[in-house]
């Protein structure tokens, strides 16, 4: 029997949320949002420039899954359909976890506005996807990403056991304005960032020395030593996506490997 290094409870990061593993048929809905904290609104040409980044991110994930012998196919759509971006009137403050997008109120207003009825992200989930041509019953899992024009690190909201069941629905926020913001360009290597956040939603953890999970500090050095500098969960905005790799640890956490890497076994 395989035993995981007990100094880090990795199993708690695996198989959580509504889509417990990143395999088989997955659906991604990417919603463009204009809100009170945005640095300008989405224009049609700007939205069109972002969509290829999403395409490249999901196709890269499919190829990486196949290298581990795992079938994976994304079906993805962009919204909203009737306008360039969905407008919400909630003021965003990234430093305030009660008022920022981390609070469900912001996410709920986006989702409810699109389906034109009251509700939360979770309660309108099926309607939200179906309005964009995605039948959730014909997939093995779904993820929702909001695209926002702000200069702030992108964030994923993977489900934790202590959270309300509503948050089992995988969602995250991709910030378009990044490293080259002051030069007028969008997030540098955005396709790499999108792939990174999607992997978070299915269980992957940061293997960066600064963002490494505090409850796994006892094995931080071991993980950093065995996950190479081009691991996608290290620093996802430094290179083009094809220069990144998926380590055995990340593959294990998202369900591409049945057992943890040998260097984590005791």
Secondary structure per residue as TSV (DSSP state, phi and psi in degrees):
chain	resnum	aa	ss	phi	psi
A	1	X	-	360.0	137.7
A	2	X	-	-78.3	133.2
A	3	X	-	-117.7	127.5
A	4	X	B	-83.5	145.8
A	5	X	-	-51.9	116.9
A	6	X	T	-75.9	-4.7
A	7	X	T	-76.2	-5.7
A	8	X	S	-143.6	115.6
A	9	X	-	-78.2	68.6
A	10	X	G	-61.6	-30.8
A	11	X	G	-60.0	-24.3
A	12	X	G	-70.5	-17.4
A	13	X	G	-88.1	-13.3
A	14	X	S	-93.0	149.8
A	15	X	S	52.1	54.1
A	16	X	-	-126.5	156.4
A	17	X	S	88.2	-177.6
A	18	X	S	-76.1	-27.7
A	19	X	S	-113.8	97.2
A	20	X	-	-75.3	-22.9
A	21	X	S	-137.5	151.6
A	22	X	S	-93.1	73.2
A	23	X	-	-140.5	169.1
A	24	X	E	60.0	-133.9
A	25	X	E	-96.0	115.3
A	26	X	E	-119.8	150.8
A	27	X	E	-120.3	140.3
A	28	X	E	-128.5	128.8
A	29	X	E	-114.6	123.0
A	30	X	E	-112.5	115.6
A	31	X	E	-108.8	125.1
A	32	X	E	-84.7	132.0
A	33	X	E	-128.6	132.4
A	34	X	E	-105.6	121.9
A	35	X	-	-132.0	-179.8
A	36	X	T	-67.1	-17.8
A	37	X	T	-101.6	5.4
A	38	X	-	-74.8	150.1
A	39	X	S	-90.8	73.0
A	40	X	S	92.4	161.9
A	41	X	-	-92.4	161.1
A	42	X	-	-72.0	130.6
A	43	X	-	-104.0	154.3
A	44	X	H	-52.3	-42.4
A	45	X	H	-69.1	-30.6
A	46	X	H	-72.4	-40.7
A	47	X	H	-61.0	-43.7
A	48	X	H	-63.6	-28.4
A	49	X	H	-76.5	-21.3
A	50	X	H	-84.5	-35.2
A	51	X	H	-55.4	-40.1
A	52	X	H	-62.7	-29.0
A	53	X	H	-64.2	-40.6
A	54	X	H	-65.1	-44.1
A	55	X	H	-56.0	-48.4
A	56	X	H	-65.2	-36.6
A	57	X	H	-63.2	-47.1
A	58	X	H	-71.9	-34.9
A	59	X	H	-69.0	-35.7
A	60	X	H	-63.1	-43.8
A	61	X	H	-61.6	-40.3
A	62	X	H	-61.0	-45.4
A	63	X	H	-64.0	-40.6
A	64	X	H	-66.8	-40.0
A	65	X	H	-60.5	-41.5
A	66	X	H	-65.2	-28.9
A	67	X	H	-67.5	-20.8
A	68	X	T	-96.9	9.1
A	69	X	T	74.6	24.3
A	70	X	-	-112.1	128.2
A	71	X	-	-74.1	133.7
A	72	X	E	-151.8	131.4
A	73	X	E	-145.1	123.0
A	74	X	E	-94.8	136.6
A	75	X	E	-112.9	122.4
A	76	X	E	-132.3	152.3
A	77	X	E	-136.1	162.3
A	78	X	E	-120.6	145.4
A	79	X	E	-144.2	173.3
A	80	X	-	-74.2	166.8
A	81	X	S	-89.3	-26.1
A	82	X	S	-98.0	0.5
A	83	X	S	-158.3	169.3
A	84	X	S	-66.9	-40.0
A	85	X	S	-149.8	153.3
A	86	X	E	-84.6	128.1
A	87	X	E	-93.9	136.3
A	88	X	-	-131.5	152.2
A	89	X	-	-106.4	9.6
A	90	X	-	-78.8	132.5
A	91	X	-	-74.6	135.9
A	92	X	-	-107.6	132.2
A	93	X	-	-134.3	105.7
A	94	X	T	-60.7	-27.5
A	95	X	T	-81.1	-9.1
A	96	X	-	-107.7	104.8
A	97	X	T	-70.1	-13.9
A	98	X	T	-88.7	-27.7
A	99	X	T	-112.4	-11.7
A	100	X	S	-79.4	-176.6
A	101	X	T	-66.0	-13.6
A	102	X	T	-65.5	-26.0
A	103	X	S	-76.1	138.0
A	104	X	H	-64.1	-20.9
A	105	X	H	-58.0	-42.0
A	106	X	H	-63.4	-49.3
A	107	X	H	-63.0	-41.6
A	108	X	H	-63.5	-39.0
A	109	X	H	-66.1	-38.7
A	110	X	H	-60.0	-52.7
A	111	X	H	-63.6	-45.2
A	112	X	H	-66.1	-35.0
A	113	X	H	-65.9	-36.3
A	114	X	H	-70.7	-41.6
A	115	X	H	-86.6	-6.2
A	116	X	T	61.0	42.8
A	117	X	S	-158.2	155.5
A	118	X	-	-66.1	148.4
A	119	X	-	156.6	177.2
A	120	X	-	-104.2	172.1
A	121	X	T	-53.8	-45.6
A	122	X	T	-69.0	-40.6
A	123	X	T	-73.4	-24.1
A	124	X	T	-106.2	11.8
A	125	X	H	-53.1	-54.1
A	126	X	H	-62.6	-42.6
A	127	X	H	-64.7	-40.8
A	128	X	H	-60.6	-45.4
A	129	X	H	-71.3	-41.6
A	130	X	H	-65.1	-32.2
A	131	X	T	-66.9	-15.8
A	132	X	T	-109.8	19.3
A	133	X	T	80.4	22.5
A	134	X	-	-118.9	119.6
A	135	X	-	-94.3	109.6
A	136	X	G	-63.5	-21.0
A	137	X	G	-80.4	-5.4
A	138	X	G	-107.5	22.9
A	139	X	S	-139.1	167.7
A	140	X	S	-97.4	-5.7
A	141	X	E	178.7	160.6
A	142	X	E	-138.0	155.2
A	143	X	E	-139.8	147.8
A	144	X	E	-123.2	126.9
A	145	X	E	-120.4	135.0
A	146	X	E	-100.9	133.1
A	147	X	E	-104.2	123.4
A	148	X	E	-128.8	142.3
A	149	X	E	-91.5	83.3
A	150	X	E	-145.9	161.3
A	151	X	E	-99.3	94.1
A	152	X	S	-162.9	146.8
A	153	X	-	-59.4	135.4
A	154	X	-	-63.8	158.7
A	155	X	E	-144.5	143.8
A	156	X	E	-114.7	153.0
A	157	X	E	-120.8	71.5
A	158	X	-	-67.8	147.2
A	159	X	-	-72.0	138.4
A	160	X	-	-117.5	150.2
A	161	X	T	-58.7	-27.0
A	162	X	T	-83.7	-6.3
A	163	X	S	-83.4	164.1
A	164	X	-	-63.9	142.6
A	165	X	G	-53.5	-25.0
A	166	X	G	-56.6	-33.2
A	167	X	G	-82.7	10.0
A	168	X	G	-66.8	-19.1
A	169	X	S	-75.8	121.9
A	170	X	E	-71.7	125.4
A	171	X	E	-149.9	156.1
A	172	X	E	-156.3	172.9
A	173	X	E	-126.1	127.5
A	174	X	E	-106.2	120.0
A	175	X	E	-92.6	120.8
A	176	X	E	-72.0	-36.3
A	177	X	E	-87.2	118.9
A	178	X	-	-133.2	-128.1
A	179	X	T	-59.2	-31.1
A	180	X	T	-108.7	27.0
A	181	X	G	-53.4	-47.2
A	182	X	G	-69.6	-15.4
A	183	X	G	-91.4	1.5
A	184	X	T	90.4	-0.7
A	185	X	-	-94.6	171.8
A	186	X	-	-87.9	-172.6
A	187	X	-	-53.4	130.2
A	188	X	T	-70.6	128.0
A	189	X	T	54.9	52.8
A	190	X	H	-62.9	-31.5
A	191	X	H	-63.9	-36.4
A	192	X	H	-65.3	-40.9
A	193	X	H	-63.6	-42.0
A	194	X	H	-64.1	-44.1
A	195	X	H	-60.9	-41.7
A	196	X	H	-58.7	-48.3
A	197	X	H	-68.6	-36.7
A	198	X	H	-62.9	-41.5
A	199	X	H	-62.4	-37.3
A	200	X	H	-56.5	-42.0
A	201	X	H	-64.0	-22.4
A	202	X	T	-106.2	12.7
A	203	X	T	119.9	-13.0
A	204	X	-	-66.9	148.3
A	205	X	-	-114.4	158.9
A	206	X	-	-68.4	134.1
A	207	X	-	-110.4	19.1
A	208	X	S	-77.8	144.9
A	209	X	T	-63.4	-28.4
A	210	X	T	-82.9	-41.8
A	211	X	T	-95.1	5.4
A	212	X	S	-58.9	137.0
A	213	X	-	-56.0	130.5
A	214	X	G	-61.0	-33.0
A	215	X	G	-75.4	-3.0
A	216	X	G	-116.5	15.7
A	217	X	G	-56.1	-29.0
A	218	X	G	-63.0	-24.3
A	219	X	G	-117.2	16.9
A	220	X	H	-57.3	-49.6
A	221	X	H	-60.4	-38.4
A	222	X	H	-64.7	-43.4
A	223	X	H	-67.2	-47.0
A	224	X	H	-62.9	-33.4
A	225	X	H	-68.6	-36.5
A	226	X	H	-97.0	-10.4
A	227	X	S	-104.5	113.3
A	228	X	-	-62.8	169.7
A	229	X	T	-65.2	-18.5
A	230	X	T	-103.3	15.3
A	231	X	B	-61.7	130.9
A	232	X	T	-62.0	-23.9
A	233	X	T	-89.5	10.3
A	234	X	T	-93.1	-77.8
A	235	X	-	-132.7	94.4
A	236	X	T	-78.2	-2.9
A	237	X	T	-111.9	20.5
A	238	X	S	-98.4	-20.4
A	239	X	S	-142.5	165.0
A	240	X	-	-64.3	151.1
A	241	X	G	-61.6	-33.4
A	242	X	G	-69.7	-9.2
A	243	X	G	-90.5	-3.1
A	244	X	-	-94.0	161.1
A	245	X	B	-134.0	165.2
A	246	X	-	-113.0	119.2
A	247	X	-	-73.9	166.2
A	248	X	H	-62.5	-30.7
A	249	X	H	-66.1	-49.8
A	250	X	H	-61.7	-42.0
A	251	X	H	-60.3	-39.2
A	252	X	H	-66.0	-43.9
A	253	X	H	-67.6	-31.8
A	254	X	T	-95.2	3.6
A	255	X	T	93.9	15.5
A	256	X	S	-88.7	-16.1
A	257	X	-	-128.7	141.3
A	258	X	S	-79.0	-23.9
A	259	X	S	-126.4	152.3
A	260	X	-	-67.7	161.6
A	261	X	-	-57.9	149.9
A	262	X	G	-57.3	-32.5
A	263	X	G	-73.2	-6.4
A	264	X	G	-105.3	0.3
A	265	X	B	-94.3	145.2
A	266	X	-	-128.4	360.0
